[in-house]
Amino acid sequence: MISETELLHKFQVFKVAGRDKCGRKILQVTGKYFPARNLSVDAVTKYLEKNILPELENQPFSVLYLHAGVEKSENFPGISGLRAIYDSIPVAVRENIEAVYFVHPGLQSRLFLATFGRFIFTGGIRGKIKYVSRVDYLWEHLRRKEVELPEFVYDHDEYLEYRPMIGYGLEGDDHPRVYGMSTVDSPVIMYSTRCIS
């Protein structure tokens, strides 16, 4: 049976790789790979203390959080888990966080951070969060050739190109759409929204 630490290492949930345009190291966190159902908060904090934080001590760094593929029931550690993980990071290391690039945030994520973020994160980190809706915008802040993103991030980015309102929470993701089809012969009644604006 694989240990919790080996699980984190195998999936590379946390890794220090690449630099931003200011030359700071990047802590990449891949939310989709976080096996929340199979991990304890203690295992995560011990893994960070042993494998990740020593590479980030005594220098400013940025965090790159990849949110595509995160499901509340599968890979979200919960509010108390997030708080415990954040609190386990030494204050000196937390103060060195210069920016948090949150890639592909949904409306729920934004609302969650707007409401509960002030209770979870201290030290002004909420003001350092930069929401990045598309990968192309990420390269304005990071060195493209030094950062390797998983393929599913690009796939999600392409998916959002066809359904841009999902990224802003204005369209549900729970029903399929057909693109490129003519809507003239559609039996669906269309209503004007001019009076709403």
C-alpha positions in Angstrom: 0.0 0.0 0.0 1.3 3.4 -0.9 1.8 6.0 1.8 0.3 9.4 1.9 3.6 11.1 1.3 4.4 8.8 -1.7 0.9 9.7 -3.0 1.6 13.4 -3.0 5.0 12.9 -4.5 3.7 10.5 -7.2 1.0 12.9 -8.4 3.2 16.0 -8.0 0.5 18.0 -6.4 3.1 20.4 -5.1 6.3 21.2 -7.0 8.7 24.0 -7.3 9.3 24.6 -11.0 10.1 27.6 -13.2 10.2 31.3 -12.5 8.0 34.2 -13.0 8.9 37.3 -15.0 10.5 38.9 -11.9 12.8 35.9 -11.5 11.0 34.4 -8.4 10.6 30.7 -8.0 7.1 29.2 -8.6 5.3 26.8 -6.3 2.9 25.0 -8.6 -0.1 23.4 -7.0 -2.3 21.2 -9.2 -5.7 21.0 -7.6 -7.0 18.1 -9.8 -4.2 15.8 -8.5 -4.9 16.5 -4.8 -6.2 13.2 -3.4 -8.2 14.9 -0.6 -10.2 11.7 0.2 -7.0 9.7 0.8 -4.9 12.2 2.8 -4.7 13.6 6.2 -3.9 17.3 6.8 -0.9 16.1 8.9 0.5 14.2 5.9 0.2 17.2 3.7 1.9 19.5 6.2 4.8 17.1 6.8 5.3 16.7 3.1 5.4 20.4 2.6 7.8 20.9 5.5 10.2 18.2 4.2 10.0 18.5 0.4 8.7 21.9 -0.6 9.3 24.6 1.9 13.1 24.2 2.2 13.3 25.2 -1.5 11.3 28.4 -0.8 12.8 29.7 2.5 14.4 33.1 2.7 13.3 34.3 -0.8 10.2 35.7 -2.4 8.2 33.3 -4.6 5.0 33.0 -6.5 2.3 30.4 -6.3 0.6 29.0 -9.4 -2.6 27.2 -8.6 -4.2 25.2 -11.3 -7.9 24.8 -10.5 -9.2 23.0 -13.7 -10.6 19.6 -12.8 -11.2 20.3 -9.1 -14.3 18.6 -7.7 -15.6 19.3 -4.3 -16.2 15.7 -3.5 -12.9 14.3 -4.8 -10.0 16.7 -4.5 -11.0 19.6 -2.3 -9.7 19.4 1.3 -12.5 21.5 2.8 -12.4 24.8 4.6 -10.8 23.4 7.8 -8.3 21.5 5.8 -7.2 24.5 3.8 -6.9 26.6 7.0 -4.8 23.9 8.7 -2.5 23.6 5.7 -2.1 27.3 5.4 -1.5 27.7 9.2 1.2 25.0 9.1 3.3 27.1 6.7 5.8 29.2 8.7 5.0 32.9 8.8 8.4 33.7 7.3 7.6 31.6 4.3 4.0 33.0 3.9 5.4 36.5 4.0 7.6 35.7 1.0 4.6 35.0 -1.2 4.5 37.8 -3.7 1.6 36.6 -6.0 -0.9 33.8 -6.3 -1.9 33.0 -9.8 -5.3 31.2 -9.7 -5.8 29.7 -13.1 -9.4 28.9 -14.3 -11.3 30.1 -11.3 -15.0 29.5 -11.5 -17.7 31.7 -10.0 -17.9 29.4 -6.9 -14.2 29.7 -6.3 -14.3 33.4 -6.5 -17.3 33.6 -4.2 -15.7 31.2 -1.8 -12.5 33.3 -1.6 -14.5 36.5 -1.3 -16.5 35.2 1.6 -14.4 32.7 3.5 -10.9 33.8 2.3 -10.7 36.4 5.0 -11.2 33.7 7.6 -8.7 31.3 6.1 -5.9 33.4 4.8 -4.2 36.1 6.8 -1.3 38.5 6.2 -2.8 40.1 3.1 -2.5 37.1 0.8 -6.0 37.7 -0.5 -4.8 40.9 -2.1 -2.1 39.0 -3.9 -4.5 36.6 -5.7 -4.6 37.2 -9.4 -7.4 35.4 -11.2 -6.3 34.1 -14.6 -9.2 33.0 -16.8 -7.0 31.7 -19.7 -3.6 30.3 -20.0 -2.5 32.9 -22.6 -3.0 35.6 -19.9 -0.7 33.6 -17.5 2.3 34.2 -19.8 2.1 37.9 -19.0 3.4 37.0 -15.5 5.4 33.8 -15.9 8.2 32.6 -18.1 6.5 30.3 -20.6 9.5 28.1 -21.3 10.2 27.4 -17.7 6.6 26.4 -16.7 5.2 23.1 -17.7 1.4 22.8 -17.4 -0.5 19.5 -17.5 -2.3 18.8 -20.8 -5.7 18.9 -19.1 -5.2 22.6 -18.3 -4.8 23.3 -22.0 -7.9 21.1 -22.8 -9.9 23.0 -20.2 -8.8 26.3 -21.7 -9.9 25.2 -25.2 -13.2 24.0 -23.7 -13.7 27.5 -22.2 -13.1 29.1 -25.6 -16.3 27.5 -26.9 -18.2 28.2 -23.7 -16.8 31.4 -22.3 -19.7 32.1 -19.9 -18.9 29.0 -17.9 -15.7 30.6 -16.6 -17.8 33.5 -15.2 -20.6 31.3 -13.8 -23.2 32.6 -16.2 -23.7 29.2 -18.0 -24.1 25.8 -16.4 -21.7 23.1 -17.1 -24.2 20.3 -16.6 -25.8 20.1 -20.1 -24.2 19.5 -23.5 -24.3 22.0 -26.3 -23.8 21.6 -30.0 -21.7 24.3 -31.6 -21.6 25.2 -35.2 -25.3 24.3 -35.8 -27.8 26.7 -37.2 -30.3 28.0 -34.7 -32.8 29.3 -37.3 -34.7 26.1 -37.4 -34.5 25.5 -33.7 -37.8 24.8 -31.9 -36.5 26.7 -28.9 -38.2 30.1 -28.5 -35.8 33.0 -28.2 -36.5 36.1 -26.1 -35.0 39.5 -26.5 -32.8 40.6 -23.6 -32.6 44.2 -24.7 -34.9 45.4 -22.0 -32.8 43.7 -19.3 -29.7 45.7 -19.9 
